[in-house]
Amino acid sequence: MPPFRTVAAYAPPGVGILAVGIVTEVFGPHGAAVPGFDFALCADRPGAVPTDSGVPLSVAHGLDRLAGADLVLALPGAGFRSPPGPAVLDALRSAHGRGAVVAAHCVGTFALAAAGLLDGRRATTHWRFAELLAGRHPRVTVEPDALYVDEGDVVTGAGAAAGFDLCLHLLRREHGAALANAVARDMVLPSHREGGQAQYLAAPVPGDGQDERLAEVLAWARAHLHEPLPVTELARRAMMSRRTFARRFTAATGTTPHAWLRGLRLSRAEELLETTDLPVEEIARLVGYGSAAVLREQFVRRRGVPPRSYRRAFGRAP
C-alpha cells in the first residue's frame, strides 16, 4: 500500500477537544515546507457535535467521508462506555476491509474493539481504562504501559497527549522521519518519546538543581551524538553518581540512558538517510556508531530493514 494521503477522523458525541486539536495539528496544513494531507473531520452526520468541554464543534462531513480515506482515526469521546451505533461500526469495518489504516488513541480504542478490529491483536488505551478494555474484550491483548501499539493496519495509542505520539509514529512509519520531525518541530514537540505510560503514573520528579543539570546534559548529548557518550561521562557532567544519574534519568524520561541514546542515534540516522547523500559509513560515524556494520545491526533490529533499504524507501529523489 502507498503511504496514506487522505485522513478522516471520526468525532463521536462528547468528543475530546484535545483529541480534535491533536489530529488537526498533525494532519492539517504546516506551510509550504511541509506536504499537507487531505484531512477531514467526520461525525455521525454533518452539524454541531457536543464536546467534552461543553463547547459544540461544527463538523462538515458525515460518515461517508470515511469511505475514501487512507487513514481513519476513531477519536475518544465521553460516551465510550457504550458502543458506537451500527453505522459507525460498519464504517470502521468497511474502511479496514478495503485496506485503510485504522487507528485510535485513549478511549477511542473502545470503538475499534467494539468493531472487532482488535480481536487477536495487541492494543493500548489510557492506563486508567486498560482493565476495563481487557475485561470487556477478552480477545484483545491489552498493553497498559505502551504509548502506542503498532499492529500494521490497526494502530492504537495511550491517553490524552499520547495521541501526538501515535500520529507522529504514523507519519514516521509511512512518510519517513524527516516529515515527522518537521511536523514535530512546527508544533514544538519531540518527534519521538522513549518509554511508556508508566513514567506518567507517579508524581513527576521534583524540580531542583539536579533536574536542571539533567536537562542540560540531555541537550549536550543531542549535540554530541558523534561521541561515544558513556553513562559515566553523562553522570559526571550532571555532577551525580552513575547510580543516581540512572535513577533520576529513568524517573524523568521513562527509559534508560542507553535506550534513550539508541533511539536518538537511530532517529538522527533516519533523517540523514532521508535528506542527504552521505555514505552509510559516514552516517554511522556522525551518529556515534563505530562502523556501518554496527549501525546496520541496530537498524535491522529496531527498524526491521537495513539502512540502504530505508534510504531507497524514504530518501530524497535523485
N, C-alpha and C positions, 0 to 999 in steps of 0.2 A: 504494500500500500504506500502511495506517496505521502509525504508529510501533510498534516491537516492544514487547510486554508480557511475553511468556513467553521465557525464556532457558534453554537447555540447553547444558552444557559437557561434551564427551566427554573422559574421563580415560583415556588408554591405559596399559598396564602400564609401570611406570617413570616415571609422570607427574611433571613438575617440581612440587615442593611450592610453589615461589614462584608458579608459574602458577595453581595452585589458589587460593592466597591472593589473588592479584590479582582473579580473576573473582568470587570470593566477596565480597571487599571492595567492588568496584564495584557489583555487581548484587544484593548482599544487602541487608538492612534498614539504614536510616540514621536511624531515628527518624521521628516523626510529621511533621516539617517537610519530609521528602524522600520523594516517592512511591516505593514499592518495586516490585520485579518478582517475577513467579512464576519463581523460579530453581531449577534442579535440576542436580546433578552426576550424570553417567551413566558407565557403563562397559560393557564387553562383556556383562557380566552382573552383577547385584547381588552385593555381598560385598566382601571385602578386596582392595584393589588395591595392588600394590607401588609405592613412590615412589622418586625419585632420592636421597632422604635415608636410605632403608632402613627408614623407619617406614611400616607399611601404613596405607592410608586406607580407611575404611569408606564404601562408596558404596551408596546405597539404590536406585538406578534402573539399568535396563538400557537397551539401545539404543532400545527402544520409546518412551522419553520424547523422543527426538529428533523423532519423527513429528509432534508438535503444536507445536513451538517456533517462535516468530517469528524468533529469533536463535539460531544454532547455532555454537558455538565448538569448534574442534579444538585441544586443549591439547597442548603439547610433551611428548614422552616420550623416555626414554633409548634406546628401540629404533627411532628414526625412520629409521635406515638401511634397515630392512626395511619394505615397505609394510604397512599395516594389513590385517586379514583382509577377505574379501569382504563380510561382513555390515556392517562399518564403512563400507567404501567405498560400498556400496549405500545405507546410511542417509544418508550425506553427499550423495550424488547425489539421492536422493529429496527430502531437505529443500530442496536448491537448486531442484529441478524444480517443487516446489509453491509456490515464491516466498519461502522463508525467506532471510534474510541469513545467509551463511555466512562465518565469519571464523576466523583463526588467527594466532598470532604465534610468533616464534622458530622452532624446528624443527617446530612444529605445521603450518607451511606445507607440509611434505613430504606430509602426509596429503591436503591439498586437491589438490596436484599429482598424487598417485597416483590420485586420483578423477577426474582430467581436468578439474577445475573451473577450473584456471588456464591451460589451453591458449588461446593467443592473447591472453593478458592480461598486464598488468604485476603484479609481486608482489615482496615483500621477505621476508627472513628474517634471522637472526643473521648479522652480517657474516662470521663465521668459516666459515659453511657456504653462503654465497652461490654460490661457484664450484661446489660440489658440486650444489646445486639446479639451476643452469644447465646443468651437464653431463648430469645425469640427465633433465632435462625441457627439451629444446631449444626446445619450442614456447612456453615461458614466458619473458617478458622480465623478467629479474631486475634489480631496482634495489637494489644492495647498500648504498647510502648513506641510504636513506629510513628514517624512523622508522615510517611506515606508508604503505600504498598503498591508496587507495580506488577500487575498480572498480565501485561501486554495490552489486550484490548479492553481491559477493565482496570482502572486505577482509583484507589481510594486514599484519602488523606485524613489527618487528625483534625482537631478542633480549631475554631477561630482563625487566628493568623496563620496557622499551618496551611490554609488554603493557598497562601503565597508559595509555600514550599512545593505543594502539589502542582500548581500551574507552571512555576519556573522549571520544575522537573520535566513536565510535558514539553515545554519549549526546548529544553536542553536535549531531551531524547529524540525529538522529531526534527528539530531545526539546528541543533548544534549549540555548543557552549557560547560562541560569540554573540548570537542573538539573545540567549538567556541572560548573559552578562550585561548586554546593552540595555535590555528592559529593566533588569535589576538596578543598574546604575541610575536609570531615569527615575526610578521610584525610591532611590537612596536606600536600597536593601541589599543584604548579602545574597549572592546568586545561589548559594548552597549552604545549608546549615548541617553540620555533623551532629550526631546524637539523635535521641528520640524524645518522646513526651516526658520521660522520667525526669528530665532536667527541669521541668516546669511544675512539678508536683509540690515540691518543698518551697520554703521561703527562699528568696534569692540571697546570694552571698552578700553579707553586709558591706556597704560601701566604706572603704577606708583607703589608707595609703597603699596597702598591698594590692588592692584591686586596680588602682591607678597604674601601679608599676606593671601589673599583669597586662593591662591593655596596651601599654607602651611596648612591652616585649612582643606581643602578638603583631603589632604594627611593624616592629623592626623585623620580625621573622618574615612577614609578607614581602618586605623589600630585599630580603637576603636569601631567597629560595635557592640560589645557586650555591650556597654554602651547605656544609653537612648538617648544621643545626642540631647537635645532640641535646638531649634534655638537660644534661648537666650545664651546658652553656646558657640555655634559656633560663634555668633556675638561677644561675649566677647573676644574669642581667636583671632578674626580678628581685635579687637580694633575698632569696629564700633557699632553704634546703631543698634537695631534689624531691624528698617525700612531701614536704609542704606544698611545693610548686605543683606536683602532680595532683594532689588532693584539691587544691584551690582551682586548678585548671579544669578538672572534671566537673567540679561544682558549678563553675561559670559557663562551661561550654557543652556539658553533657557527653563529652567524649574524652579520650586520652590525648596527650600531646602527640604521640606517634600517629594516631588515626587522623587527627586534625591536620598535621603536616602532610600526610599522604594524600588526603583529599585536596589540599591546597596545591600540591605539586601536580596532581593529575588534572585538576581544573585548569591550571596555567598551561600545561602541556596541550590540552584540548584546544585552548584558544590559539596557541602558537601554530598548531597543526592546521587550524582553520584559516588563519589570517596571514600566515607567512609562508614563504617557500624554503625556510631553513631546513637543512638536513635533520633527520631524526636524531642523529648523534649530537648535533648542536643543541637541539631542544632538550635532550636528556641532560646535557651539561647545565643549561640555563635554569632548569627546574630542580637541580640538585641530585640527579641520579648519576652514578659513576660511569654508566655506559648505556648505549642504546639497548643492549640486551636486558638490563635491569628495568629500564622504562617499559620495554615490550612486555616483560613478565608481569609487571604491576598493571599495565594497561589491559592485558588479556584477562587477568584475574578479576579486575574491578569493573572493566567496561565491556568485556566479552569479545573484543576484537583487537587485533594488533594496531599500533599507531598508523601504519601506512594504509590499512583498510579504512580506518576512521577518516584519514585525510581524503581518501577517494570519495567518501560519502559526504563529507561536510566542508572540504577545502574549497577555497575560492576558485572560480573558473579561471582557466589559463587565459 
